[in-house]
Amino acid sequence: MQFLKNQIKFLTILFSLVCSAQQLPPIVKYSKDIYNAGIQNWMISQDNHRFMYFANNDGLLEFNGSKWILNSSPNETIIRAVKCINDKIYTGAFMEFGYWQRASNGQLNYTSLSDSIKDKINDDEQFWGIFPFDNWILFQSLEKIYAYNVKTKSFTIINPNSIINKAFKTANGIYFQTTEGLYEIDQGKSKLFLNNEIINQNKIITIFDTNNGLLLVTQKKGIFKYQNGILSKFLTNIDAEIEQSNIYSCQILSDQSIALGSISNGVFILSKEGNLVYHITQNSGLSNNTALSLFEDLDKNLWIGLDNGINCLNLKSPIKNYLDNTGVLGTIYTSITHNNKLYIGTNQGLFCKDLFSSAKFEFVKNTKGQVWNLFSYQNTLFCGHDSGTFIVNDGVANLIYSASGTWKFVPSTVSSKLILQGNYNGISVLEKKNNKWVFRNKIKGFNYSSKHFEILNSKEVFVSHEYKGVYRFTIDSQLTTASNIFKYKNPEKGKNASLIKYNDLIYYASKAGVFKINNKTKSFDLDSSLSSMFQNDEYVTGKMIVDKSNKLWFFTKHYIYYY
């Protein structure tokens, strides 16, 4: 069996009631101290090698997945636009546009295209957009659009009568908006495409194609649909919130959902039907509430160029995050899925929600206080609690044992109708009678706290006590009495130590390493291979988990391991 190490970047997985306790995708954050460039990132692109490029205040910022490189702006001004086209990275800045190309030594070298037409560029022009179309590369400023023919190396300049708010590329053409309306570029010339009061008075953020025409995203009036010459409102279930958020950036995603970046209210992600999927703000994990740019990479991650930093959302991750700014949920100690519900046990009690919904967590009645363990067995959910043992059903918990707090549950190998539970003062037995689980008896002869215990060969019980060490004893066939109690001198007791059964062996993990039982000698032997993960001050906890695929998991300061 091979011992594998998986490194996982520790995204804080917390739980929240904010924004209706929505489930959020993991967020990877890159601050300016990490990428060593300016705080603002105006546009994002990616090349065929999956390298990421950011139009940054300090220049062209490059990220290859592990290393950040800043390529200084050719004229030491802010780069506003970036677009990867074939083997070139085109950029636009103040009074300057051109392309970068990688040399044999791996460095990017810059070639200016604007130098040849300096006399055509108005004083104080900045270039905010770059669009490929057929054999042309279009560079958009607020005053003109410069169309560069990559074959002939010549320019065609489009000079509208008024300021260009923004330009857009769709599958069928290039558009730009002025105060006089929405224009289309046709054979190198501009012609009026849409003259509508709503559009004329509202800045368009982006235009993209759908199966039912064009969608136009505005800054302050929401989203509109244009089909067969008719402009109509594209309704969402958060129209009012979108209109108040001052939308600045937008990206249509590969699944046709819509990502909206705002000036003051973070990022909204809508389904293609217009329903809110996520609303992600600084309160729920973003580094900043101002999203200047959005970009979906080839791996379906959503990159966000912020007013202060860069964030990356893994929208396809099966892991979802929660953030509790209210403190209502408290500290989480255990969780489980049962009958299509997600349960979390905290120091405040037991909470649950529908597994695949964005509804908030609801408190389970009667469970106020510390929850230690959740266990699903024979379609019954058991809750180990400071007050004892509860059976949970339909959002209500019923107490079936109250003599002691309950740590853990282990099904008996003697009968499927018996469960052993580790309590504050030993081990006791639950029995299923008349289709109901009830307390049967406490096992006599062993009265120590049994937070970590396992059973071998139906009669040998191993218990790890944090302050006393590891015990072994025998229980009779009736599960009533403990005998032959033996306390191990080795391994010694250890802080945050744990004990678990895996492949019919008992494993014990502490700061001293990982030990496994020798079934012949009944002694614990150090497993040098597994123990190596605790070297170099990596030890935090000896906690071990066996998952449904029979993998044994360990957790250290910087890594997650499985065996």
C-alpha positions, -999 to 999 in steps of 0.1 A, spaced: 0 0 0 14 34 -10 15 63 13 4 95 -5 6 132 4 -19 157 -8 -12 193 -2 -43 214 2 -43 252 5 -61 259 37 -91 279 27 -109 287 59 -141 266 59 -164 282 83 -201 285 86 -224 315 80 -258 328 82 -248 358 61 -265 361 27 -290 334 37 -262 311 48 -254 304 12 -228 278 3 -199 295 -13 -171 281 -35 -135 281 -22 -116 314 -27 -79 317 -32 -66 351 -24 -35 369 -38 -26 402 -22 -1 427 -36 24 414 -10 22 380 -28 24 391 -64 45 422 -58 28 447 -81 1 474 -79 -31 469 -60 -55 474 -89 -61 448 -117 -81 461 -147 -83 432 -171 -74 395 -171 -65 370 -199 -50 336 -204 -27 321 -230 -28 286 -245 -2 274 -219 -26 284 -191 -4 313 -180 -25 341 -165 -20 378 -173 -33 408 -155 -34 444 -166 -20 459 -134 -12 494 -122 25 486 -123 26 467 -157 18 433 -172 15 408 -143 22 372 -152 13 340 -132 23 305 -143 5 287 -114 34 290 -89 54 321 -97 44 357 -102 64 379 -126 59 417 -132 68 430 -167 71 467 -163 49 489 -184 68 501 -215 62 538 -206 58 533 -169 20 539 -169 -9 518 -158 -18 489 -181 -56 490 -186 -62 462 -211 -47 428 -218 -57 401 -244 -39 369 -253 -42 362 -291 -23 332 -305 13 335 -293 11 372 -284 -1 391 -254 -16 425 -264 -18 453 -239 -31 489 -239 -19 517 -216 -16 555 -215 -8 567 -251 6 532 -259 -5 498 -272 13 468 -286 22 432 -279 45 410 -258 61 378 -271 81 352 -253 117 349 -262 138 317 -262 150 326 -226 115 326 -214 112 364 -209 85 385 -225 97 412 -249 75 441 -259 68 455 -294 50 488 -297 23 491 -324 13 526 -315 47 541 -322 40 540 -359 9 562 -356 19 585 -327 6 615 -347 -28 599 -349 -32 594 -312 -48 622 -293 -31 637 -263 -41 619 -230 -56 589 -247 -58 556 -227 -66 522 -241 -93 502 -223 -102 474 -247 -86 450 -271 -106 428 -295 -96 403 -322 -118 401 -352 -108 382 -384 -74 396 -394 -78 427 -372 -68 436 -337 -89 465 -324 -76 488 -297 -102 510 -280 -97 543 -262 -124 567 -250 -120 587 -282 -112 563 -311 -109 527 -321 -76 517 -339 -80 486 -361 -47 469 -368 -44 445 -397 -20 418 -387 -14 408 -424 -8 442 -440 5 459 -408 -18 488 -415 -43 508 -394 -79 518 -399 -91 544 -374 -127 548 -363 -134 582 -349 -169 587 -335 -185 621 -329 -187 615 -292 -169 598 -263 -167 560 -265 -181 546 -232 -170 510 -240 -165 486 -268 -177 449 -270 -171 418 -291 -197 392 -298 -196 362 -321 -211 383 -349 -193 416 -346 -178 445 -327 -200 471 -310 -193 503 -291 -214 527 -271 -214 565 -272 -239 590 -259 -256 589 -293 -264 552 -291 -250 517 -296 -229 514 -328 -217 484 -348 -185 482 -368 -193 471 -404 -165 468 -429 -143 491 -410 -170 518 -406 -194 525 -377 -231 524 -381 -259 530 -356 -272 496 -343 -295 507 -315 -308 540 -305 -329 536 -274 -335 560 -245 -328 534 -219 -295 524 -235 -285 559 -244 -289 571 -208 -272 541 -192 -236 528 -196 -234 493 -210 -209 471 -192 -209 442 -217 -228 426 -245 -229 388 -251 -247 364 -273 -274 339 -262 -296 315 -281 -323 341 -278 -304 372 -290 -281 396 -272 -279 404 -236 -269 439 -226 -256 444 -191 -259 480 -179 -242 497 -150 -272 508 -130 -304 495 -147 -298 458 -148 -298 435 -178 -317 438 -210 -325 414 -239 -324 424 -275 -341 402 -300 -357 408 -334 -353 446 -330 -370 446 -296 -353 456 -263 -369 442 -232 -359 437 -195 -341 405 -186 -356 398 -152 -336 384 -123 -347 376 -88 -324 403 -75 -330 432 -99 -332 458 -71 -299 447 -56 -281 447 -89 -293 481 -98 -281 495 -65 -247 479 -68 -231 499 -96 -220 470 -119 -185 475 -134 -175 442 -149 -192 411 -163 -183 377 -176 -205 351 -193 -194 317 -180 -190 284 -199 -223 271 -184 -241 303 -196 -243 316 -161 -235 353 -156 -209 368 -133 -214 405 -124 -187 425 -106 -197 456 -88 -181 487 -74 -194 484 -38 -212 450 -34 -188 423 -45 -197 397 -71 -230 382 -82 -233 350 -101 -266 344 -118 -279 313 -136 -287 316 -173 -324 320 -162 -315 350 -140 -317 334 -106 -290 342 -80 -265 314 -75 -239 332 -54 -234 366 -39 -199 369 -27 -187 400 -8 -159 410 15 -180 398 44 -182 363 29 -145 360 18 -136 384 -10 -105 405 -4 -123 436 -16 -159 446 -26 -148 463 -59 -144 439 -88 -127 457 -116 -124 426 -139 -137 391 -143 -123 362 -163 -131 325 -165 -100 304 -172 -96 271 -192 -102 251 -160 -135 269 -152 -120 290 -123 -133 326 -120 -106 351 -116 -114 385 -100 -93 415 -105 -100 436 -75 -94 472 -65 -70 457 -40 -57 423 -50 -66 392 -70 -90 364 -60 -98 331 -77 -131 312 -72 -132 275 -79 -168 274 -90 -166 236 -99 -153 226 -65 -173 200 -46 -162 218 -15 -183 247 -3 -174 273 23 -194 290 50 -186 320 71 -203 328 104 -199 365 113 -228 363 137 -215 337 161 -249 320 161 -235 286 150 -204 287 172 -174 263 169 -180 232 147 -169 199 161 -187 174 138 -208 171 107 -228 145 88 -252 141 59 -284 121 67 -316 118 46 -305 146 23 -298 170 51 -265 185 63 -261 185 101 -234 203 120 -227 198 157 -212 228 175 -206 241 210 -240 259 206 -260 228 197 -271 209 166 -280 227 133 -293 214 100 -303 224 65 -314 208 32 -282 194 17 -284 211 -18 -302 243 -8 -290 277 0 -314 280 30 -299 289 63 -291 264 91 -319 258 115 -314 249 151 -325 214 161 -348 215 191 -336 203 225 -299 203 216 -286 235 232 -251 229 244 -220 210 232 -223 184 204 -194 160 202 -204 134 176 -230 125 149 -235 89 138 -259 75 112 -269 38 116 -298 18 103 -314 51 90 -312 66 125 -292 97 134 -275 96 168 -262 127 185 -235 125 211 -239 155 234 -227 169 266 -261 160 280 -260 125 268 -274 107 237 -302 120 214 -321 105 185 -327 131 158 -358 130 136 -376 157 116 -357 186 131 -363 174 167 -339 156 190 -352 132 217 -329 123 247 -326 86 252 -296 86 276 -287 112 302 -265 96 328 -233 110 312 -220 129 282 -215 109 250 -183 110 229 -186 83 203 -207 54 188 -194 19 176 -218 -8 164 -215 -41 182 -201 -71 163 -223 -93 185 -256 -81 173 -269 -55 148 -294 -44 175 -266 -32 198 -244 -1 198 -216 7 222 -212 43 231 -182 60 247 -192 82 276 -175 106 301 -174 77 326 -168 46 305 -187 27 279 -224 18 277 -248 -1 255 -278 10 234 -303 -16 222 -330 -16 196 -363 -28 211 -397 -27 193 -380 -7 166 -368 20 190 -333 26 204 -330 27 242 -303 26 268 -296 -10 280 -267 -10 304 -233 5 314 -203 -19 311 -191 -25 346 -154 -24 356 -141 5 334 -151 40 344 -126 62 325 -136 87 298 -138 69 265 -136 95 238 -115 73 215 -123 36 216 -124 7 192 -133 -30 194 -112 -59 180 -125 -95 176 -158 -86 192 -144 -87 227 -111 -67 229 -117 -30 236 -90 -3 232 -94 31 248 -72 62 244 -74 86 274 -57 119 267 -44 122 303 -38 86 312 -28 68 280 -40 37 262 -60 9 278 -70 -26 266 -96 -48 282 -119 -77 275 -157 -76 276 -179 -106 281 -203 -119 254 -233 -102 271 -215 -68 269 -219 -62 307 -185 -64 323 -149 -53 315 -120 -76 327 -83 -80 322 -77 -43 321 -43 -34 309 -26 0 307 1 5 281 34 21 290 42 25 254 30 45 235 29 72 262 -1 95 266 0 125 243 -18 158 237 -45 157 210 -38 120 206 -63 97 188 -71 60 183 -89 44 154 -95 9 138 -84 6 102 -82 -27 82 -87 -47 115 -57 -30 131 -57 -4 159 -38 28 151 -27 53 177 -14 88 167 3 114 189 31 139 188 55 109 193 43 94 159 19 69 145 17 34 161 -2 3 151 -11 -28 171 8 -60 166 -20 -86 167 3 -113 179 21 -95 207 -7 -70 214 20 -43 216 21 -10 197 49 -7 171 60 26 156 51 30 119 81 50 107 66 57 73 34 73 87 53 89 115 74 109 91 46 133 84 49 147 120 85 157 115 97 193 114 71 206 138 42 195 116 22 179 144 -11 196 154 -34 167 161 -34 130 161 -70 129 147 -76 102 121 -106 96 99 -115 65 78 -137 75 49 -162 55 29 -136 45 3 -115 30 31 -88 57 31 -71 67 64 -67 105 67 -43 125 88 -40 163 93 -8 183 100 1 219 102 5 224 64 -7 192 48 -35 166 46 -23 130 41 -41 98 32 -31 62 34 
